[in-house]
Amino acid sequence: MSNLTLSQRLQVAADLEAAERKVASVEVIEDQSSARPDCPHCGSAQVARNDTADDLQRFKCRGCRRTLNALTGTPLARLHMRGKWLGQAEALRDGLTIRQAARRLGVNNKIAFLWRHRFLAVPKTIQAQTLSGIAEADESYFLKSAKGQRKGLGRSPRKSGGKATKFVLKATTAKDIRVVLRPILPDDTMLCTDGSTVLAAVARHLGVEHHAVNISAGIRVSAAWHVQNVNASSPDCVAGCAASKA
């Protein structure tokens, strides 16, 4: 090291830091995935370990014979420079613009733009399999964007903004919402909602303990019951009747 110039030593230090961050990224990725993921190509659970590739555990599906890893079928698949991924997550946390993120990470604006949208797409793929303890549920309405779409709108063009009137689900009936909540609400779950009569009916039908907070009357917290966690979730994490573990 003593024979290296200052710029060479700085480059070595940068390379070592990138290598360490790549290892940390791999640990995060594999910690968040199941030990043996189902095949995203054919859905088979018959997969076997098959060496490693680019530091990630690789699997081979016995059904379709294709290979996969923890990123296959996710928005982060086939992205390079994994050593900078934690930095990208930090850039999103810090609210940096694309240009600011590009400068911090040492990448061009095109890559920073791609990473931003791929990383923001990840929460859409994460759905709770089951909830336990205290769960919160509330309705969320979002305007559907048709920006750049000129055909098949089914309505006249409008300016930006407005008020959402349609639910993400096909309908807002208790029956439709029950279909969504039944698989993820065990019998011992305590469900907290706002004053929605529909959600109250869903809770009764599912046979779960129910606590309602009358938000329309200005009551946001009642003892241990509230829906502040689910209402604080971002649109990427909420779909229709949203539920979150408290």
C-alpha positions as CSV (number, residue, x, y, z in Angstrom):
1,M,0.0,0.0,0.0
2,S,2.9,2.4,0.7
3,N,3.9,2.2,-2.9
4,L,0.5,3.4,-4.1
5,T,-0.3,7.0,-5.0
6,L,-3.0,8.9,-3.1
7,S,-5.5,8.4,-5.9
8,Q,-4.7,4.7,-6.1
9,R,-5.2,4.3,-2.3
10,L,-8.5,6.2,-2.6
11,Q,-9.6,3.9,-5.4
12,V,-8.7,0.8,-3.4
13,A,-10.6,2.1,-0.4
14,A,-13.6,2.8,-2.6
15,D,-13.4,-0.7,-4.1
16,L,-13.3,-2.3,-0.7
17,E,-16.2,-0.3,0.5
18,A,-18.2,-1.3,-2.6
19,A,-17.4,-5.0,-2.0
20,E,-18.5,-4.8,1.6
21,R,-21.7,-3.1,0.6
22,K,-22.3,-5.8,-2.0
23,V,-22.0,-8.5,0.7
24,A,-24.3,-6.5,2.9
25,S,-26.9,-6.2,0.1
26,V,-26.7,-9.9,-0.6
27,E,-27.3,-10.6,3.1
28,V,-30.4,-8.3,3.1
29,I,-31.8,-9.9,-0.1
30,E,-31.4,-13.5,1.2
31,D,-32.6,-12.7,4.7
32,Q,-35.8,-11.4,3.2
33,S,-36.4,-14.4,1.0
34,S,-37.6,-17.8,1.9
35,A,-35.0,-20.6,2.2
36,R,-36.4,-22.3,-0.9
37,P,-38.5,-19.9,-2.9
38,D,-41.2,-21.2,-5.3
39,C,-40.3,-21.1,-9.0
40,P,-41.5,-17.7,-10.4
41,H,-41.5,-19.3,-13.9
42,C,-43.9,-22.2,-13.3
43,G,-45.0,-21.8,-9.7
44,S,-43.5,-25.2,-8.6
45,A,-42.3,-25.6,-5.1
46,Q,-39.9,-28.4,-6.2
47,V,-36.7,-26.4,-6.3
48,A,-33.2,-27.4,-5.3
49,R,-30.0,-25.5,-4.5
50,N,-27.8,-25.2,-7.5
51,D,-24.5,-23.5,-6.6
52,T,-24.2,-19.7,-6.5
53,A,-24.1,-17.0,-9.1
54,D,-22.9,-13.4,-8.5
55,D,-22.8,-14.2,-4.7
56,L,-26.5,-15.1,-4.6
57,Q,-27.7,-18.7,-3.9
58,R,-29.0,-20.2,-7.1
59,F,-31.8,-22.7,-7.3
60,K,-33.0,-25.0,-10.1
61,C,-36.6,-25.9,-10.6
62,R,-37.3,-29.6,-11.1
63,G,-40.5,-28.8,-12.9
64,C,-39.4,-26.4,-15.7
65,R,-35.7,-27.0,-15.2
66,R,-35.0,-23.3,-15.2
67,T,-32.7,-21.5,-12.7
68,L,-33.7,-18.8,-10.3
69,N,-32.5,-16.8,-7.3
70,A,-34.0,-14.6,-4.6
71,L,-34.4,-11.7,-7.2
72,T,-35.9,-13.6,-10.1
73,G,-39.3,-12.2,-10.9
74,T,-38.8,-9.1,-8.8
75,P,-38.3,-5.5,-9.9
76,L,-34.6,-5.8,-8.9
77,A,-33.8,-8.7,-11.2
78,R,-31.0,-8.1,-13.6
79,L,-29.9,-4.8,-12.0
80,H,-26.1,-4.4,-11.8
81,M,-23.7,-2.7,-9.3
82,R,-25.3,-4.4,-6.3
83,G,-22.7,-2.7,-4.1
84,K,-24.5,0.6,-4.6
85,W,-28.0,-0.7,-3.7
86,L,-27.9,0.2,-0.1
87,G,-26.8,3.7,-1.1
88,Q,-29.8,3.8,-3.4
89,A,-32.1,2.9,-0.5
90,E,-30.5,5.6,1.5
91,A,-31.0,8.1,-1.3
92,L,-34.7,7.3,-1.3
93,R,-34.8,7.6,2.4
94,D,-33.2,11.0,2.3
95,G,-35.6,12.2,-0.5
96,L,-32.8,13.0,-3.0
97,T,-33.7,13.9,-6.5
98,I,-32.5,11.7,-9.4
99,R,-29.5,14.0,-10.1
100,Q,-28.6,14.2,-6.4
101,A,-28.7,10.4,-6.1
102,A,-26.7,10.0,-9.3
103,R,-23.9,12.3,-7.9
104,R,-23.9,10.5,-4.5
105,L,-23.8,7.0,-6.0
106,G,-21.4,7.9,-8.8
107,V,-23.7,6.7,-11.6
108,N,-25.3,8.5,-14.5
109,N,-28.8,10.0,-14.4
110,K,-30.3,7.2,-16.5
111,I,-29.2,4.5,-14.0
112,A,-30.4,6.6,-11.1
113,F,-33.8,7.0,-12.8
114,L,-34.1,3.3,-13.5
115,W,-33.1,2.3,-9.9
116,R,-35.5,4.8,-8.4
117,H,-38.5,3.3,-10.2
118,R,-37.4,-0.3,-9.7
119,F,-36.9,0.3,-6.0
120,L,-40.2,2.0,-5.6
121,A,-41.9,-0.9,-7.4
122,V,-40.6,-3.4,-4.8
123,P,-43.3,-2.7,-2.1
124,K,-46.0,-3.5,-4.6
125,T,-44.8,-7.0,-4.8
126,I,-44.8,-7.5,-1.0
127,Q,-48.1,-8.6,0.4
128,A,-48.7,-9.9,3.9
129,Q,-49.5,-13.6,3.9
130,T,-51.2,-13.4,7.3
131,L,-51.6,-10.9,10.1
132,S,-51.6,-11.5,13.9
133,G,-52.2,-9.6,17.1
134,I,-53.7,-6.2,16.3
135,A,-54.4,-5.4,12.7
136,E,-55.7,-2.2,11.2
137,A,-57.9,-1.8,8.1
138,D,-59.2,1.2,6.2
139,E,-60.4,2.1,2.7
140,S,-58.0,4.0,0.4
141,Y,-59.0,5.7,-2.8
142,F,-56.5,6.7,-5.5
143,L,-56.9,8.3,-8.9
144,K,-55.9,6.1,-11.7
145,S,-53.4,7.8,-13.9
146,A,-53.9,7.6,-17.7
147,K,-51.1,10.0,-18.5
148,G,-50.0,9.7,-22.2
149,Q,-52.9,7.4,-23.0
150,R,-55.0,8.7,-25.8
151,K,-57.2,5.7,-26.6
152,G,-59.5,3.5,-24.5
153,L,-59.9,6.0,-21.6
154,G,-63.6,5.3,-21.3
155,R,-64.1,9.0,-20.3
156,S,-63.3,12.5,-21.5
157,P,-59.7,13.8,-20.7
158,R,-59.4,15.8,-17.5
159,K,-56.8,18.0,-15.9
160,S,-54.5,16.8,-13.2
161,G,-56.1,16.4,-9.7
162,G,-59.6,15.6,-8.8
163,K,-61.3,13.1,-6.4
164,A,-61.2,9.4,-6.6
165,T,-64.6,7.7,-6.7
166,K,-63.9,4.1,-7.6
167,F,-62.4,1.4,-5.3
168,V,-59.3,-0.7,-6.3
169,L,-61.5,-3.7,-5.8
170,K,-64.4,-4.3,-8.2
171,A,-66.9,-3.3,-5.5
172,T,-66.9,-2.0,-1.9
173,T,-69.4,-4.5,-0.6
174,A,-68.7,-6.5,2.5
175,K,-68.6,-9.7,0.4
176,D,-65.8,-8.3,-1.9
177,I,-63.8,-7.1,1.1
178,R,-64.2,-10.4,2.9
179,V,-62.6,-12.2,0.0
180,V,-59.5,-10.1,0.4
181,L,-59.3,-10.2,4.2
182,R,-60.3,-13.8,4.9
183,P,-57.0,-15.5,3.9
184,I,-54.9,-13.1,6.1
185,L,-57.0,-12.7,9.2
186,P,-56.8,-15.6,11.7
187,D,-59.6,-16.0,14.2
188,D,-57.5,-14.6,17.0
189,T,-56.8,-11.3,15.2
190,M,-58.0,-8.1,16.8
191,L,-59.2,-5.9,13.9
192,C,-59.2,-2.1,14.4
193,T,-61.1,0.1,11.8
194,D,-62.6,3.5,11.5
195,G,-66.4,3.9,11.7
196,S,-67.0,2.0,8.4
197,T,-70.2,-0.1,8.7
198,V,-68.9,-2.3,5.9
199,L,-65.7,-3.2,7.7
200,A,-67.7,-3.8,10.9
201,A,-69.9,-6.2,9.0
202,V,-66.8,-7.9,7.6
203,A,-65.4,-8.4,11.1
204,R,-68.6,-9.9,12.3
205,H,-68.8,-12.3,9.4
206,L,-65.2,-13.4,9.9
207,G,-65.7,-13.8,13.6
208,V,-62.7,-11.7,14.7
209,E,-62.6,-9.2,17.6
210,H,-63.4,-5.8,16.3
211,H,-62.7,-2.3,17.6
212,A,-63.9,0.8,15.8
213,V,-62.5,4.4,16.1
214,N,-65.0,7.1,15.2
215,I,-62.7,9.2,13.1
216,S,-65.6,11.3,11.6
217,A,-66.3,12.5,15.2
218,G,-62.7,13.6,15.6
219,I,-61.6,10.6,17.6
220,R,-58.3,9.3,16.3
221,V,-57.2,7.1,19.2
222,S,-59.3,5.2,21.7
223,A,-57.2,3.4,24.3
224,A,-54.9,1.1,22.3
225,W,-57.1,1.3,19.2
226,H,-56.3,3.4,16.1
227,V,-55.7,3.1,12.4
228,Q,-52.8,5.5,12.2
229,N,-50.3,3.0,10.9
230,V,-52.3,1.9,7.9
231,N,-53.3,5.5,7.1
232,A,-49.6,6.5,7.2
233,S,-48.7,3.9,4.6
234,S,-47.7,5.0,1.1
235,P,-49.9,4.3,-1.9
236,D,-47.4,1.7,-3.0
237,C,-48.1,-0.3,0.2
238,V,-51.9,0.1,0.2
239,A,-54.3,-1.6,-2.2
240,G,-58.0,-1.3,-1.7
241,C,-58.9,-2.3,1.8
242,A,-55.5,-2.0,3.4
243,A,-54.4,-3.9,6.4
244,S,-51.2,-3.8,8.4
245,K,-49.8,-5.5,11.5
246,A,-49.8,-3.0,14.4
